[in-house]
Amino acid sequence: MIERHFLKKALLFLLFGLLALVLTAAVAIYLVVKLALAPGPGEWPTRIKAGPFALDVGVPTAIRLATSSWFAPRLAGRTFQTGHGPVRVGWNEAAATLELDCAPCMAEVPALGNTPLRLDNLRFTARRDAGSLNGVLEATPAATTVSSVAGDNVLRARWDGKLTQKSLQIHIDAPEAPIARWYSVLAPAIPELQRAKISGTLALRAQLDLPVNHLALHPRIEQFSVEGLGTEALLDARTSCGPPSRLAPDSWLARAVIAAEDQRFFSHPGYDLTELTAALDVNQKAGQVERGGSTLSQQLARLVVTGSERSAERKLRELLYAVEMEQTLGKPRILQLYLDNAPWGPGGLCGAEAAARRYFKRSARNLEPAQAVWLASMLNNPGAALDKWQRDGRIDGERAKWVAEGLRGLTRGQRESLQRNIAAARFAPPP
């Protein structure tokens, strides 16, 4: 009995000893990893969590570790939950390449609205050579997606990156591919893909700077055309906003609206890449969507077809309609339809004629130049502009001045006179 008691006690001591040894080893490993990955002075840091543990790590050190041939194989087969979606790690021993598969994968593009763009499958490969990185990006739709373009249904891009202790600069080069393929990968669920014939090609260069998260896009589009969406029916469409304005393109209000909303209206094919890239830059600096980058053709598509949800899919849908409308309707009819359907205030107030009569008690054709600029300046946010008008007796003077500067076809004297009239304007606010 005594021997059994001592044996039992010895086993307990041994068990506790082993447990203490395991805990000590775990703490030691944690401390070693923490010290090894700890960000150095001035190094780009981030915090990662692994169960109950949290580590402050240097991102460049972690990238070098993850792409090393001795450590990366230990990550193979593991799946990590990230802010973009689940990422499964693989390792190609022959090519010494890390492979990351994200499915599904979410990516926010500030120029395309508040809702992230969803990719069914995104594969990212990375190979490190000293301080440089390079690899391939491949995006594919889900296996159930029916492709709208024959042949390969994969979007591919080469990338290379420069890694320093403080940053990672990534250059992406996606070669020319059919625009239909871009749509089948980026927005496979939109209904228009079932009936639209989409022609043309898109190539894309991009630069992503981390950790500042600044993205610069340089798209190149060739021979973009769309058929099959039925926008020719809008040739005879009637507005539900009241009587049509029947404004000529050279009327004061039409010119002021173009200056306010789409200064390259008569020269673009329904989309404005210059404005889109400028909107992307502005939105990134603001940290939110402040500038949409949409042309009048795209805005008309939103008013009469797609609705105003701020999502990437809606922006991509309205682009298809805008391109087709440029071909089926032409610039004068697009401008006329926009003027007759644009929202100009709360309570469902829409259309240039209704707005002119509501705010200035006259027809849109009889607006004075300052009144036309005033009305056009309200379009970016009619509700806020009306609140300011009723509260302060005027709208945003700086925006009205900017719109007047953008008016085409004015002599220097006419522009100066218009600016003086706008500065002095005090129109009675509507009740």
PyMOL commands that set and color helices and strands:
alter all, ss='L'
color gray80, all
select helices_A, chain A and resi 2-37+59-66+72-75+110-112+179-186+191-194+231-236+252-261+273-286+296-306+312-328+331-341+352-360+364-366+369-377+382-392+397-406+412-424
alter helices_A, ss='H'
color red, helices_A
select strands_A, chain A and resi 45-50+53-58+79-82+85-92+97-102+105-107+117-119+121-129+132-140+155-163+168-178+197-210+214-227+343-345+349-350
alter strands_A, ss='S'
color yellow, strands_A
deselect
rebuild
show_as cartoon
